[in-house]
Amino acid sequence: MFRKCALAIVLVLLSQLIVTTFFAFDTVRVSKASGTSSTGGVVFSVYNSEDVPALATQYRLSTVRGLFTLNTYWAAIPDGTTPDAVAANLSGDYRVDTASADYSMGLVENSAYFNQDAASFRFDPATGTNLTTDTGYSTAQNQWAWQKTNLGRAQYFSRGQGVTVAVLDTGVDFNHPDLKSHTLPGFDAFGTYPDGRDVQGHGTFVAGIIAQIAPDATILPVRVLDANGLGTVDTVMDGLQYALDHGAKVANLSLSSNMDSSTLHKLIQSARSKGMTVISAAGNDNSGAKYFPAAYGENIGISATDSRDYRADFANWQSYMQLSAPGVDIYSTWIGGGYGWASGTSFSTPIATGAATLIRSHYPAYSPDKVRDTLKNAVDKFGSGCKCGGMGAGRLNFSKIK
């Protein structure tokens, strides 16, 4: 699914289906207000903010606005140009540190969208009910993933207290009965709901997984995706910077792209240098292609396994993957107080995020590199016969966290 979708985000809500669907998305808050966004845009950072007016004049940039990241800006590009071409020209300018394309509507094959890594849901979003006989969150404690990874033993070691975890996603349903005691007021990169409430469901599902693993941690909802599950470089950057500024020590990004962004990469590097562990999904294309931000060395890339400890049939693989975690038939919270089962690297990723949260809680002085190395050492080997090259050090085992 999502083949060659560059930075587009698609959430699949159909049982046992992987749907290739793309949605147009108005990425820029300023453009939303003006009603124009068809020309797309660029994201760029400068060494000196005083150079921005001159750069805007020289490269005919308009609607320039600052992002939350220092000296970083979004701008609309001139008619008759492309974001890639303008970004390339900016990158060659001595006043510019980094520059990347940031398309604002529907350019699927050559865009700067993020792809939400959910493979399938066994859940009926129309009625808010499960497509299973399970009806309560308590059944989550018996799901196969927790048995396989020995979660119960790890919670004697740590329960995540003292750690704020940022969920960069569609928001979080902070009124959900199993999440309301775990969440802070959040952030909305689109400016629609300042509290970071969920507009779609995916983020609530991710947050519920983290809360099962690290029940004493605090979740910071950071909405960087819209109701169609779509976001761009600037929304993700704004969200990550907000999380960094508001004390998050771990960040979960269950999204991916096959397009590299030097501006986003630089921000992830900065986050790591400031002590934040960033964990990202591999993607669900059953592919060995390179996907971002999982491919960035400062990030921990996570792929997905099934109950046999084989690679999940949708999961991506690559040499940069650090480890894997269960990602098939995971049970968690859903928007509106519901629950559901889902599969995808979107859901193996928060399992690893939960583990990183336990580590940061027990060892608050650990650097992001030390957290990564601890995770990589807390694994079991993949199942015999598994074609698991590019899946990282192994499948996470909570009981091996030391």
N, C-alpha and C positions, 0 to 999 in steps of 0.2 A: 504494500500500500504506500501511498504518498510518494510514488516514484518520481525522482528528480524534482520534488517540490522544494524550492529554495526558501527556507524560512517561513513556510505557510503552516498554519496550525489547524488541524482538523480533529475534532473529537468524534469518536464513533459511538453511537448509542444503540446499536442493533445487536441482538444476541447472536454470538458466534459468527459475525460478519466483519470483514475488513473492507471498508467502503472507501473508494478513491473519490473524494469530493473536495472541491476547493471553493472558498468563499471570498468574495471581494471584501475589502476592509479599509475603512478610512482611518489611517493610523495617527494623524496629527491633531491634537486638540485645537490648535489654532485654525487648521483647515476645516475642522468640523464646524467651527463657529462661522467661518466665511462661506462654507459650502463648496469649496474648491479643493481638490486634492489629486486631480487626474494626472498632474505632471510629476508626481512622486517627489523624492527628496534625497538629501544626503545627510549623514551624520559626520561631523568632523571635530577634531580637537586642535587647539592652537597652543603655542608656547606663551603668547601674550594676548590677552583678550582685547587689547587696544587695536590689534590688527584686524579684527573682525569686520568693521565697516569698510576698510579698503579691500578686503577679500570679497566681501559681498558685491562691491562695485565692479571689481575686476572680473569676477566669474558670473555676474548677473544673478546673484542669489537674492531671493526675496523671502518674506515672512520668517526671517531669522529669529530663532528663540533659543535661549540657553536651556540645556538639560541640567539635572541636579549635579552631575559630575563636573568638577571644576574645569572651566575653559573648554567645555564641550557643547556643541550646538547642533540643532537641526535647521535645515533651510530647504525651501522649495527651489527647484532648478528651472532654468529658462525653457520655454517652449522650443521644441526642435532638438533638444538634447536628451541624453539618457542619464540616469543616476550613476551608472557604472563609469561613463565617460567623464562626468563632472568630478566624481570621486577620484578618478585617476589623475585628472589635472590638479586637483587640490593636493593630492598626495605628493606631487612633484614640487610643490611650492615650499620654499624654505621656512615659511612662517607656520606651516601646518605640520602637526605631529602625526596624526592619523586621519584617514577619511574612508568612509564606507558608504555604499548605496543603502538607501532606506525607502523602498517603494511604498506608496500609500494605497494603491488599489490593484487588486486582481491580476497582477502580472505573474502568473503561476510559475512558468518555466525559468524565469530570470529575475526573481524577486527577492526581497529581503524579509520574507516572512518566516515565522517559526512554526514548526510542525509538532503539534501536541501528540505525545507518544502513547496513546491509548489504543489498544488493538480491538477490544470488544468488551461489552457490558452485558451481563445477564440481569437486566433491570428495566423496568418499564417507566420511562420518564413522564409519560402522559398521566399515569395514575400515582406515581411516587411509590410503587411497590416493587418488591423483589419478584423475580421469575423463579424463585425457589421456595421451599417450605420454611426456610429460616426467617424469623421475624425480629430478632433482637441482636443487639450488638454483643451481648454476652457470648453468643455462639462463635464470635471471632476468636475467642481464646482456644477453641478447639480446631481451628482451621489447620490444614495440613502444613502450611508454610511455617507456622510457629512450632509445630512438632518437629519438622525437618531441621529447623535452624536452632532449636533449643532456646527459644526466647525466654522461657520461664526462669532458667538458670541465670541468665544475664541480668534479670531484674533484681536479683539479690546483690549484684555488683553495683548497679546504678539504676535510677529511674528517671534520670534526665534533669533533676532539680538544678536550678540556677542557670539554665541555658535557654536562650531565645533562639528559636528556629524560624527562619523566614521561608514561607511557601510562596514562591513566585508562580502564579497560576491564574485561574479565573476568579480568584477570591476565595474566601472561606465563609461558610455558614456558621457564624459565631453564636447563633441562637440554637444550634443543634444541641439537644440535651446531652450528648456525649462530647461536645466540644466547647460549650460556653464557659466552662471553668478553666479552659486551657488557652484561651486566645486573648490577645491585646487588640486595641483599636488599630486598624490597619491603614492601608494606603491604596489609592486607585490611580494608576498612571494615566487613565483617561479623564480623570477629574469628575466622573459621574457620581460615584458614591465614595466620599472621602474615607469612610470607615473600612474599605476593602471587602465589602460583602460579596458573596459569590453570585455570579450572574448566569452560571451554567451548570455547575455540579462537579466538574473534574477536580477543582482545587479542594473542595470539601472531602472528596474521596481520598486525595493525597494526604490531607491533614489528619484524617481519621486513622490512617496507617501509622503515621508518626506518633499520634497520641496513644495508640495501642502499645507501641514499643517503649516510648518514653513518657509515661503518663504524668510525670511531675515537671516536664518541660513546658515552656511557654511558646505558643505559636503566634507568629506575626503574619497576618494575611497581607499579601502584596499582590494586587491585581494588575497583571501585565498583559492579560488576554481578554478579548471581548466575549460576548455571548455566543459567538460562533467558534470560539476557541482560537482566535487569531490575534497575533501581536507582532510587533516589529522591533528592530534594533533599538529604537529610541524608547519604546515602552519598557523593554526588558532592562535597558541601562538605567532608566529612571527608577525602576523598581529595585534593582540591585543596589544602587547608590542609597536609596532610602533605607533599605535593610541594613546596610553598612553603617549609616549615620545613626540608626536607632538600636544599635547594640546586638544585632543578630550575630551569633558566632558560627552558625551553620545555615546554609541556604540550599533549598531543594528546587531544582529546575527540571521539571518533567516536561521538557520540550526540546526540540532539536532542529537542525537545519543542515543542508549540505552546502551552505554558503558561509565562507569565512568572513568575519568582521573584525578588522584590526582595532576598531574603537571599543567594541565589546571585549575583545581579548585583553586590551590594556586595562580595562576596568576590573576584569577578573584577576589579573596580575596584581593590581592594587589591593583588591579585597584579600587576596592571600597574604600579601605583605603586612596587612593590618590585622591578621589573625582569623579571618573568616575561612571556613571550609565550605567550598562550593561543590555540590554533587549534582551531576546531570545524567539524563537518560540517553541510552545508546540509540534509540530509534527502532521502528518496527517494520523495516522494509525487507527483512530477511536478506540483508546485504552486508558486504564487507567494505562498502564505500565509506568515505570519511564524513563524519557528521560533527557539527559544532553545537554547543560549546564542549561536548564531551571530549573532543579531540585536543583541547587545550591542556598542556601539561600541568598547569596550575589547578586544574579541575580534576575531580574524581569521576570517571566515566563508569556507568553501571549497565550491565546487560542482564538478561532474564533467563531463568531456568524453569523447568517444569518439575513435577513431583518425582521424576526418575533421576534428577540431576543431569538432564540433557539440556542443551540449548533449546529454549522455547522456539517453536517453528516460525514465529514472526520476528525474533530478536536479531538485531544487527550485531556484527562482531568486527573487531579491529585490534591492531596491536596496542593501541593506546588504552584499551579497557583495563581498569584496575582490578575489578572483581565482578561477580554476578550475585544475584539474589533471586528468590522465587518471584515469578511474575505472571503466573497462570492461576486463575480462579482465586483471586485475593478478595477478601471480604472487608468492607469498610463503610463509613458513613456517606450519606448522600444528602444533597440540598433539600431543605424542607423537612428535616427530621427523619429522613428515610435511611435505608441501608441497601447495599447491593453487592454483587460479585463482579469482578472485572479482571481482564488480562491485558498486559502491556508492560513495556519497559518503564512507562510512567509510574508503575506501581511496584516494580522491583527497586526503583530509585529511592522512594521514601523509606523502604526497609533499610537500605544502606544509610540513609540520612538518620533514621532512628538510631542505628548502631553508632554512628558518629556522634550523635547527641549524648548517648550513654557514656562514650569515651570522654568527651569534653567535660561532662559533669563530674566524672570521677577524677579526671586529670585536667583541671582547669588551665594549667600552664602549658599544656601540649600545643605545639604549633600545628598548622594545617598539614605540614609534611609528616609530622609524628602521628597525627590522626590517620592519615592515609596509610602509613606503614603498619599501624596497628590493625586497621581493617584488613589489609592484604595478608596479614599473618593469622587472621581469625577466619580461616576458610577450611572447607573439606574439598577433597579432590572431586572432580566431576565424575559422573557415572561411567563405568567401564563401557567402552564402545561409543561414547559420546564424541561427536565431532565438535570439539569445544575450543579449537584454536581461535585466538582473538577474543576470548571470554574473560581474560584476566587470570588472577592467581587461583581462583576456585570459587565455590559457592559459599557464601557467608554462613558461619556457624557462631552464633552469639556466645556459646559456652567457651569459645576459644579466645575471647577478648581478654587481654591481660594488661 
